[in-house]
């Protein structure tokens, strides 16, 4: 038999079917600024610069990491796309930016159009919720590089902010207060450690008394978007800095926006850990120090504000039913 691309593991027809399936989901995110359909060589987005005196584009790229392994184990593929979009949205929102559009990259060992559609359905849902357009992407079939039942993904987001409204922590000073906002789980970080300690002891179907869902469902809680909260706060008060708590934990991420000569003083007793973190800690006999380094421990976003503004920030957070807590302050080194 003559060799073909399909015999080598790449199915062009499956790729074409995938494009047909995902178009309806991507189109559901389009607004008047999107000038191109899915399938062209590039995505066209017309900028509306009204109300933006000195526009600055802000971009970020990320992945979902080994949280994907839990998706494979549970055959759940409609949430990891939401994880990726929300993670990327948060990364630029904390800089003061409004998301404009998102692009994805999917790489499969063996392309399954139904699985790809579920993933893109998740991308599209989160894009609609965050008012950004899914204007393009790439789907690759790579036999021999990935297991045929697995895939990897990354995403790129582009947003915009007026230069005068960039939030970068440059005005943070000694005595400023840290306001913490709750996460709903691991978000997209720490899964390599979590999987190692949990699945040596439990399965994804395990239902522990302290959790309201199975372990797999708990680990797949969708990474929370803080966009609406961030926009509400910055419209009503002067925020000195935001920190999106991802890999590196509360200290590692918030240190990124501190001016030289300053450090954090965290009150680690100011909030209750989510139960999933207690389960992980107990399963692996992990020290508090390591837990703080790896996980968000129930705090997914931090706002840094002047001491005199802390009470107002907490009140404003209540407008969106977001629980806020003072979790520390900025001090001199």
Protein Blocks (a to p, Z undefined) as FASTA:
>chain_A
ZZdfklnopafklmmmmmmmmmmmmmmmpcfklmbdehiabdcddddfehiabacddddd
ddebjmlmmmmmnopaklmmmmmmmmmmmmmmmnopacfbdcdddddfbdcfklmmmmmm
mmmmmmmmnopacfbdcddddehjacfkbccddddddddddfklccehlmgcehiacddd
ddebjkjghklmmmmmmmmmbcfklccfkbcbdfklmmmoccddfklmmmmmmmmoccfb
dcdddehijmlmmmmmpcehiacdddfklpccdfklmmmmmmnopafklmmmmmnnopab
dcdddfklmmmmmmmmmmnopacddfbdcddZZ
